[in-house]
Amino acid sequence: MKTMHQCVLWTGIFIGSLLLASPLTARSPASTYHSKRSTVLLSSAEKQLAKAVNSRLTTINNKPILDLRLVDAARRFTERDGTARDALLDAGISDQYLIPIRYTATLDQGPLITPVESILKSDVKNAEITHYGVGITGHGQGKRIGLIFVRRGARLSRFPKQLQHGDHYLLNGSLEGHFKKPKILIATPLAKVIEATPQLQHGMFWTTLQFNQGEGRYTIEVQAEDNYGIQVLSLLEVWVGKKHAATHVPIRRVRPIPRPISSLDSAEERSLQLINKTRARYGLKEVRLSYNLRQQARIHSSEMSQKGYFGHHSPHRGSLSSRLKRGGVRHSIAAENIAISTSPELAHVELVRSPSHLRNILDPHVTHIGVGIHQRNAGPQPVLTFTQIFARLR
C-alpha cells in the first residue's frame, strides 16, 4: 500500500472591498530570492500600524518580526488586484505559509487597524506567525492597506530567478523551529516532478539543482516534516532560457475568476472539475468521484478547521492511511492535498503551483478522488478548508 502526503497553506484571506483607485505604476520584480539587503523605509503611518499589529500578535512564547522585504510585498499587494503570492514572488520571498489581508480604510474613521482587529486576535495570532509586513498606499484620507503574515519554516540562501538552460545552482539553507527531514522537489516546464533529498549536517541542508529539462518555468519546493506531517515551506519560480541568450522574459499569470459559492456541494464539484481539466491538459484520464473518499475528506477538513491545526497527520485520527482504514476505504495507492482559501479557483491555482501537489493531481495511477470542504467565517469572506484525497481503489 502506497501513501503520500502533501500540503499547502493559506492561499488567501482577503478582507474588505475591492480597490477602486487610479492605477499605480508596478515596480519591477526582484531579480533574486532572499536578498540580504532591503532599501525599504517605513512611512510614519506604516510604523504606527506595525506597532499596533505587533502588540496584538506578541505572546509570551512568540514575538513576530517585522520583515522589510514583507513590507515591500505588502505594498505591492495593495497596488494591484493580483494575489499575495504574486506579490511575494515579485519581492523575492519564497515563504509558503501565508496569511494575507487587504482592505481599505480612511484616517477619519479611527486607527487603521480597527477593521482587522478580530481576525488578528483569532486566526493570525493562533497561526504562530514568525514574520510580517505592512504596506499602505493611497493619497488623502483613503488608504489601501496590505498585511502579509508568514510562518518561516526555512531560511534559504540567495537564489536567482533567471538561469540559462543547462545551468546548475546550489540551493542551501537551514530549517527553523521543530521542522526536520528536508526534501526538495522541482517541477519542470512539462510538469515532470523531480525529487531530491539534500545533504544535511549541523542544521544546514544543501543540494545542487540541475536545469536541463527544457526551457520555461521551473518551480522549486522545499518541504519538511513536523508533528502534523509533511509541510511545504518554500516555493521558488525560476525562468530558464536559451544558453548564451538573455533570459529575462515577462511572465503573465492568468488565473480563473473566483465565482460566488452557492453551496459546499457545488464548491466541491468545481474543485473536481478544475482537477480533471488540468489532467486533460496533460492527456490523462479523469478521476472519478468516490463518495467514501469524499466523506473522509469532509471529516478531515472539518476537523482541521474546528480543532485549529493544519496537516495530514491528525492528532485525533492519525495518518491518511489510518484514516482511510478507519473509514473502510480499501486502496492500493492514496495521496492527499490540503489547502485553505476563499474559493475553489484560488485554491487550485496554488495547488498546481506546488510540485508535490501537482504530482498528486497528475498521478496517472489514481482512479478516484474525494473532495471535502469545510466553511467558516473570518471576516467578510468565508474561509474554506479543502481536503483532496486521490486513490486507486480496490
C-alpha positions in Angstrom: 0.0 0.0 0.0 1.5 3.3 -1.1 0.5 6.5 0.8 1.8 10.0 0.0 1.1 13.2 2.0 1.4 16.7 0.6 0.1 20.1 1.8 -0.2 23.8 1.0 -1.1 26.6 3.4 -3.3 29.7 3.3 -3.8 30.7 -0.3 -5.6 33.8 0.7 -7.9 35.6 3.1 -9.0 38.9 1.6 -10.8 41.3 3.9 -12.6 44.5 2.7 -13.7 45.9 -0.6 -12.1 45.9 -4.0 -9.7 48.7 -4.5 -11.1 51.4 -6.9 -8.4 53.9 -7.5 -6.2 55.3 -10.2 -3.6 52.8 -11.5 -0.2 52.8 -9.9 3.0 52.0 -11.7 4.1 48.5 -10.8 7.6 48.2 -9.6 10.0 45.7 -11.2 10.2 42.3 -9.6 13.4 41.5 -7.6 15.9 39.6 -9.7 16.8 37.1 -6.9 15.2 35.4 -3.9 16.2 36.1 -0.3 18.3 39.2 -0.8 20.1 40.2 2.4 19.6 43.9 1.9 16.5 46.0 1.7 16.2 49.7 0.9 12.6 49.9 2.1 11.8 52.7 4.6 8.5 52.7 6.6 6.2 55.7 6.5 5.0 57.1 9.8 1.6 55.5 9.2 3.2 52.2 8.5 5.3 52.4 11.7 2.1 53.0 13.7 0.3 50.2 12.0 3.2 47.8 12.5 3.4 48.7 16.2 -0.3 48.0 16.6 -0.1 44.7 14.7 2.9 43.6 16.8 1.1 44.4 20.1 -1.9 42.2 19.0 0.3 39.2 18.0 3.0 39.1 20.6 2.7 36.5 23.3 5.0 35.0 25.9 6.1 32.3 23.5 6.1 34.2 20.3 7.1 37.7 19.0 6.8 38.1 15.3 9.4 40.1 13.4 8.7 43.0 11.1 10.4 42.0 7.8 11.2 44.9 5.4 11.0 42.5 2.4 7.5 41.7 3.5 6.8 45.4 3.8 7.7 45.6 0.1 5.5 42.7 -0.7 2.6 44.2 1.3 2.9 47.4 -0.7 2.9 45.5 -4.0 -0.2 43.6 -2.7 -2.1 46.9 -2.4 -1.1 48.2 -5.8 -2.7 45.6 -7.9 -5.5 43.1 -8.0 -3.2 40.1 -8.1 -2.7 37.6 -5.3 -0.4 38.0 -2.3 1.6 35.0 -3.6 2.5 37.0 -6.7 3.5 40.0 -4.5 5.8 37.8 -2.5 7.4 36.3 -5.6 7.9 39.7 -7.1 9.5 40.9 -3.8 11.9 37.9 -3.8 10.3 36.0 -1.0 9.5 32.3 -1.1 7.7 31.6 2.2 4.8 29.3 1.6 2.7 29.6 4.8 0.9 32.8 4.1 -2.0 34.8 5.6 -2.6 37.9 3.5 -5.2 40.6 4.3 -6.1 43.5 2.0 -8.7 46.2 2.8 -9.5 49.9 2.6 -9.7 52.4 5.4 -9.9 56.1 6.0 -8.0 58.1 8.5 -11.1 59.9 9.9 -12.6 56.5 10.9 -10.1 55.9 13.6 -7.0 53.6 13.8 -6.2 51.8 10.6 -6.0 48.5 12.4 -9.7 48.7 13.6 -11.2 46.8 10.6 -9.0 43.7 11.2 -8.8 43.6 15.0 -10.9 40.4 15.3 -9.0 38.3 12.7 -5.6 39.4 14.1 -6.6 38.2 17.6 -8.0 34.9 16.3 -6.7 33.3 13.1 -3.5 35.2 12.8 -2.5 35.1 16.4 -3.2 31.3 16.6 -1.1 30.6 13.5 2.2 31.1 15.2 3.3 33.7 12.7 7.1 34.4 12.7 7.4 37.4 10.3 5.0 40.0 8.9 4.9 43.1 6.7 2.6 46.1 6.5 2.0 48.3 3.4 0.0 51.5 3.0 -0.6 53.2 -0.3 -3.0 55.9 -1.5 -3.4 59.7 -1.2 -5.5 61.8 1.1 -7.8 60.2 3.7 -8.5 57.0 1.9 -5.8 54.3 2.3 -5.2 50.9 0.7 -3.7 48.6 3.3 -2.0 45.3 2.9 -0.9 42.9 5.7 1.1 39.8 5.0 1.9 37.3 7.7 4.2 34.2 7.2 5.4 31.3 9.3 9.0 30.9 8.1 10.0 27.3 8.2 13.3 27.5 6.3 15.9 30.2 6.0 17.3 29.9 2.4 20.4 31.4 0.7 20.2 33.8 -2.2 18.8 32.1 -5.4 18.5 33.6 -8.9 15.1 34.0 -10.6 16.6 33.5 -14.1 19.1 30.9 -15.4 20.2 29.5 -18.7 19.4 26.0 -19.9 21.9 23.5 -18.7 22.9 25.6 -15.7 23.2 24.1 -12.2 22.9 26.0 -8.9 23.4 25.3 -5.2 20.3 25.6 -3.0 21.2 25.7 0.7 19.6 26.8 3.9 18.5 25.7 7.4 15.3 24.6 8.9 13.6 26.7 11.5 11.8 25.6 14.7 10.8 22.0 15.0 11.0 21.0 11.3 13.1 18.0 10.2 13.9 15.8 7.2 14.1 18.4 4.4 13.3 17.4 0.8 13.5 19.3 -2.4 11.1 18.9 -5.4 11.4 20.6 -8.8 8.6 20.8 -11.4 9.9 21.2 -14.9 8.2 23.2 -17.7 6.5 20.0 -18.9 5.2 19.3 -15.3 7.6 16.5 -14.6 8.4 16.4 -10.9 12.0 15.6 -9.8 12.6 14.8 -6.1 15.9 15.2 -4.2 16.9 14.5 -0.6 19.6 17.2 0.3 22.6 16.6 2.4 22.1 17.6 6.0 24.8 18.5 8.6 24.9 20.7 11.7 21.4 22.0 11.0 22.2 23.1 7.4 21.0 21.4 4.2 22.2 21.7 0.6 21.8 20.2 -2.8 22.8 21.2 -6.4 19.9 21.6 -8.8 20.1 20.9 -12.5 18.1 23.0 -15.0 18.3 20.8 -18.1 14.8 19.6 -18.7 13.8 22.2 -21.3 13.2 26.0 -21.4 10.5 27.7 -19.4 9.4 28.0 -15.8 10.8 25.6 -13.1 9.2 25.6 -9.7 11.3 24.6 -6.7 9.7 23.4 -3.5 11.3 23.0 -0.1 9.4 20.7 2.3 10.0 19.2 5.7 8.1 17.4 8.5 6.6 18.5 11.7 4.1 16.9 14.2 1.3 17.2 11.5 3.2 15.5 8.7 4.9 17.0 5.6 4.6 20.8 5.2 5.7 22.9 2.2 8.0 25.6 3.5 9.1 27.5 0.4 8.3 27.9 -3.3 10.6 29.5 -5.9 9.8 30.1 -9.5 12.8 30.2 -11.9 12.7 31.1 -15.6 15.2 29.1 -17.7 16.1 30.3 -21.2 18.4 29.6 -24.0 22.1 29.2 -23.4 24.1 32.4 -24.1 20.9 34.4 -24.6 19.1 36.9 -22.4 16.8 35.0 -20.1 14.6 37.9 -19.0 11.1 37.0 -20.2 8.0 38.7 -18.7 5.6 36.2 -17.2 1.9 37.0 -17.2 0.0 34.9 -14.7 -3.5 34.1 -15.9 -6.0 32.9 -13.2 -9.5 31.6 -13.2 -12.0 34.1 -11.8 -13.5 33.0 -8.5 -17.2 32.6 -8.5 -19.7 33.0 -5.6 -20.2 29.9 -3.6 -23.9 28.7 -3.6 -23.2 25.6 -1.6 -20.3 23.4 -0.4 -21.5 20.6 -2.7 -21.1 22.9 -5.7 -17.7 24.1 -4.4 -16.5 20.5 -4.1 -17.8 19.8 -7.7 -15.9 22.9 -9.0 -12.7 21.7 -7.4 -13.1 18.3 -9.0 -13.8 19.9 -12.4 -10.6 22.0 -12.1 -8.6 18.9 -11.3 -9.9 17.0 -14.3 -9.4 19.9 -16.6 -5.7 20.0 -15.5 -5.4 16.3 -16.1 -7.0 16.5 -19.5 -4.4 19.2 -20.5 -1.7 16.6 -20.0 -3.6 13.8 -21.7 -4.6 12.0 -18.5 -7.9 10.2 -17.8 -10.4 11.9 -15.4 -10.5 10.8 -11.8 -14.0 9.8 -10.7 -15.8 10.8 -7.6 -15.8 8.3 -4.7 -18.4 9.0 -2.0 -16.4 7.1 0.6 -13.3 9.3 -0.2 -15.4 12.4 -0.1 -16.8 11.5 3.3 -13.2 11.0 4.6 -12.1 14.3 3.0 -15.0 16.2 4.6 -14.3 14.7 8.0 -10.6 15.8 7.8 -11.4 19.3 6.6 -13.9 19.8 9.3 -11.5 18.5 12.0 -8.7 20.8 10.9 -10.9 23.8 10.8 -12.6 23.2 14.1 -9.6 21.9 16.0 -7.3 24.6 14.8 -4.5 22.7 13.2 -3.3 22.1 9.6 -1.7 19.0 8.4 -2.0 15.4 7.1 -1.4 13.7 10.4 -4.5 14.2 12.6 -3.8 14.3 16.4 -7.1 12.6 16.8 -7.4 10.1 13.8 -3.8 9.6 12.7 -2.2 9.4 9.3 -4.0 9.3 5.9 -3.6 5.6 5.8 -5.1 5.2 9.3 -8.0 7.5 8.5 -8.8 5.6 5.3 -8.6 2.2 7.1 -10.9 3.5 9.8 -13.3 4.6 7.2 -13.3 1.2 5.5 -11.7 2.5 2.3 -9.7 -0.2 0.5 -7.0 1.2 -1.7 -3.6 0.4 -3.3 -2.5 4.0 -3.7 -3.5 7.1 -1.7 -2.4 10.7 -1.8 -3.7 13.9 -0.2 -3.7 17.6 -0.9 -5.0 20.2 1.6 -5.4 23.9 1.3 -7.1 26.9 2.9 -8.5 29.5 0.6 -11.6 31.6 -0.2 -12.6 29.8 -3.4 -12.0 26.5 -5.3 -10.4 28.5 -8.1 -7.8 30.3 -5.9 -7.1 27.0 -4.1 -6.5 25.2 -7.4 -4.1 27.9 -8.6 -1.9 27.4 -5.5 -2.1 23.6 -5.6 -0.9 23.3 -9.2 1.9 25.8 -8.4 3.4 23.4 -5.9 5.3 20.5 -7.4 4.2 18.0 -4.7 0.5 18.8 -5.1 0.8 19.0 -8.9 2.3 15.5 -8.8 -0.8 14.2 -7.0 -3.2 15.9 -9.4 -1.3 14.5 -12.4 -0.7 11.0 -11.0 -1.7 8.6 -13.8 -2.2 5.7 -11.4 -5.0 7.1 -9.3 -8.6 6.5 -10.4 -10.8 8.1 -7.8 -11.0 11.3 -5.7 -12.9 12.7 -2.8 -13.0 16.4 -2.2 -14.2 17.7 1.1 -14.7 21.4 2.1 -15.4 23.0 5.4 -16.6 26.6 5.6 -16.3 29.1 8.5 -16.4 32.8 8.8 -13.3 35.0 9.4 -14.3 38.4 8.1 -16.4 39.4 5.1 -15.4 36.4 3.1 -15.8 32.8 4.1 -12.7 30.7 4.8 -12.7 27.3 3.0 -10.6 24.4 4.2 -10.0 21.9 1.4 -9.0 18.2 1.5 -8.5 16.3 -1.7 -7.9 12.5 -1.4 -6.7 10.7 -4.5 -6.7 6.9 -4.6 -6.6 3.8 -6.7 -9.4 1.8 -5.1 -9.5 -2.0 -4.7 
